[in-house]
Amino acid sequence: MDTRATGPVLELNKAVPSFDESGLPPVPFSMRLMPGDCAVVEARDASRTTIFADMCSGLVPLTDGSVKFMGLDWNELHDRETNALRGRIGRMTRRQSWADFLGTHMGIMLQQLHHTTRDVEDVVAEATRLSEWFGLPGLPVLRPTMLSDGDLLRAACVRAFMGRPRLLLLEDPLEASSADLEAAFLGALTTARDKGAGVIWLVRNNAVWQGYRQGITSMWRLADDGLVAVRTG
């Protein structure tokens, strides 16, 4: 599938979400995220944060406007095209997102195995390398409920950064993390941006991103009246 190599990674153009199907305020949302950008979005409501990330991923019906990823309007695509595009999105979400009947390694790799045509050996090698980068002893094969909260957070980081994502939607990954995970996360974040990924970092507490302040390109607040730009100066 051909996609534009230049232009915004993500563009919300006066996108009005369906309130009945999302719970988001039915007002126009507008945002443009370019390759390498890192936008911080402050949102106190965890469920609203997740639904906003869903909207960016083309999973929320709109009553007006559009959401485009890599230049393509989610509403104009067929299943095969949306599946291919979602293989280029890395997400960390507060929603329960691990299937306990699978080993954690399968939960990490499933998106890449389902949405891309990569060789299994290549996916396993990348998952193993990233697991070690984020402080795990190797690719975790135990079921998610058998891992500590800290190791499960590390596994979620691995899953998000798999497959050279073009868009990263990250919900509060550093809120309760250790210093070593913070260093690994920020290193992976910078590397992904250098390769052209756009990042939306969704936070509940502005303190978590202060160590990366110089890398932030824009700030927003998810409020009752929609997405509001915040001055950074």
Summary of the structure (lengths in Angstrom):
residues: 233
radius of gyration: 17.0
end to end distance: 40.4
largest distance: 48.3
contacts: 739
relative contact order: 0.19
helix: 40%
strand: 23%
